[in-house]
Amino acid sequence: MPLSKLQFKPGINREGTNYSNEGGWFDGDKIRFRYGYVERIGGWTKVNDSAYIGDPRKIHDFVTLDSSNLLFIGTEQKVYLEEDGTLNDITPIRRTVTLGTDPLDSITAGSGVITINDTGHGASLGDFITISGATAFDGLGTGDLNQELTITNVISANSYQVDTGGSATAGSVSGGGGSVQVAYQISVGLNTTVLGTGWGAGTWGRFTWGSTVGSLAGETLRLWFADDFGEDLIFNQADGGVYYWDATGGVSARGVNITDLSGATDAPTVARKVMVSDVDRHVLCFGANTIGTSIQDPLLIRWSDQESITDWNPTATNTAGDLRLSQGSEIITAVRTSRQFLVWTDHSLHSIQYVGAPYTFGTALLADNIRIASPNAAISVNDLVFWMGQENFYIYDGRVTPIPCSVRDYVFSDLNRNQSFKIHAGSLASQSEIWWFYCSASSDEIDRYVVFNYAEQVWYYGSMVRTAWNDRAAGTRSYPQATGTDGYLYDHEFGFDDGSVNPAVAIDAYVQSSDFDIGDGDQFMLIRRVLPDLTFNGSEAASPAAVFTMSSRDFSGDPYTESPSGTVTRAVASPIEQYTDQIFVRARGRSMALKVSSDALGVKWRLGAPRLDARPDGRR
C-alpha cells in the first residue's frame, strides 16, 4: 500500500475537540513553528552566579554615553543595575538619620540580635537599613554593626530589631556611640497580591478579575516601571514614588526621588507609571497626584518641561502640563509607539500625542469597553501594539482588533485571575513572536506562557517560570534575557539546554498531533512503520535523538494506547545529515496521534513531513 504523508497545519489548536482538529497539532511544550513546520525552542543559561533578592517584575536595558550596557532589575525588595554579570544595588534611600547616644541595645548573650531605637522610624518588617558610624559594644564588633541589615521585628513606632550575625557577650547592654547613622531603603513590597474583603477594596480592587473580593490597599503586588532619559534612568514603583538615577554617579550611586533633586518644582510624589516621550523629551507620569497636593488622581497624566526631570510647574514659559482622561475610573498602563502613547484605563483605550504649543499633548478615545489583563500585558513591536485582555488578545495597528486565537479557551480557562498583575508580555523579534507569561489556575507564580507568532499567524504555548522579559534584539544585548524565581538572570535562545543548574540539564520538549483516521473513521487502521522526516541541524550533541510515538484509540473518549516508541538518531560524523530511515511500530485503532519528543542534552530538531506505512484493518 502507498505510504501516507503526514502534513499538519502549523500552530496548536485547542478551540475545538481533539478529533475535530484532524490535520492539526493539539498539544506541545518548548516548541515553536517556523515556515509552517514545528521545531524545538532554544535553551537558556545563567548570565552570572550572583543572585538578586526578590522576584523581578521589570527588567529594562539601556546604554550610557561611555558605552556601559546596563540592565535595570526591579524586585519587590530591591532595585539593581546589572553590568557585565555584576549586580549593583541602587535601591533608593527614603530617610537617613543620625541617632542619639548609644541607640543600640543588645538582647541576650550569644545572640546577634539588637534593638535600634529611632523615634518615628516608619520602617516595616523586612525593610533594609544600612548602619554606619557605630562603635563596638558588648562583643559586637564594628563589622557586625556597620553593614546592611534586614529588619526582623518591628517592636513599636520607635524601635525595631535586626540580626547582626554577631554574638553579644552579656546582653541587655546599650551602646553604639554618639555617631550612629541609619540609612533606610524604601520599604519592601509584596511578591503576590493579597486579597481583601469588601467592595472595591484597595487601589486596584476594581481590577481583580471577576473575583468576589478586591485587593486590600497596600496589599498589591509590587510592580516597577523604567525608562531611559538619555544615558540616565527614570523609574517608579506602581502607585509609589518616582526616582532618578544619574549615570555620572556610576553604578554605585543609588536612585533618588525626583522630589529631592536640586531645583525640583512640583514634581509628582506618586504615579502609577512613568515614561519618557522620545522625540520631544518630556517625562510623563500616568495616574499622578494633582499639583499642590499628595492626592493621587488615577486618571491624571502629568508631564515635565521639555528636557527636564525637575520642572513640573506649568508656566507660560515652559511646556509642563497635565490632562485628565474622560473615560474610565483609573489608568492601568501605557505603552509608547513611535508616534503616540496608548493608555488603557479599566475599560477604555486612549491615544496621547505630542501636539506642540500651547497644549503640548492631546488625547483621543480609541476604544470603549476594552480591557487589559495587567499593567505589563501590552508590548509595542514594529509600531504594532499587542496586548492580552481579560478574555481575548488584541492588536492595535491604527484600529483595535481582536486576534483570532486557537488556544484562547485553553489559556483563559486555566488562569489564576487573582494574580493577574503578574502577567507580562515580551517579544522575541528574531522569531517574530510575542510571549505572554501567566500564572495557571493552580499556581500563585508564573508557570505558563502562550506565544503568538505574528509572521506565521499561529499560536502555541508551554510551561516556564519567568517573572520578567527583555528582548531588545535589535538593541544592546546579544540574547533575549529573562528572570526566574531562583534569583538569576538568564540569556535565552542560548544553546539548547536548561542552564539553571550546573551542569546543565536537558529540556523536555514535545509536540502531539490531533487524532487522524482513515476515511470517515469507520475502519480500523494498522500502522507498521514510520518514515521520519527530521533534521538535527545545529545540534550540539554528537548523536542527537528524538522519539516518535504513535498512539491509538478506538473512540474519541478512550484513553490512548501507545505503541513502542521509536528513536530517531543522526549518524555520527556523516558527510551529509543521515538519520534513522524507518521506525517499526505496531499500532492499531480507529484513530491515531503522532508525538515527537526529546529529553536529551544538546538536541535541536525540526520536523518535516513524515510518512506512514498504514493500511485499513477491518471494521470491528
Disulfide bonds with the S-S distance in Angstrom:
none
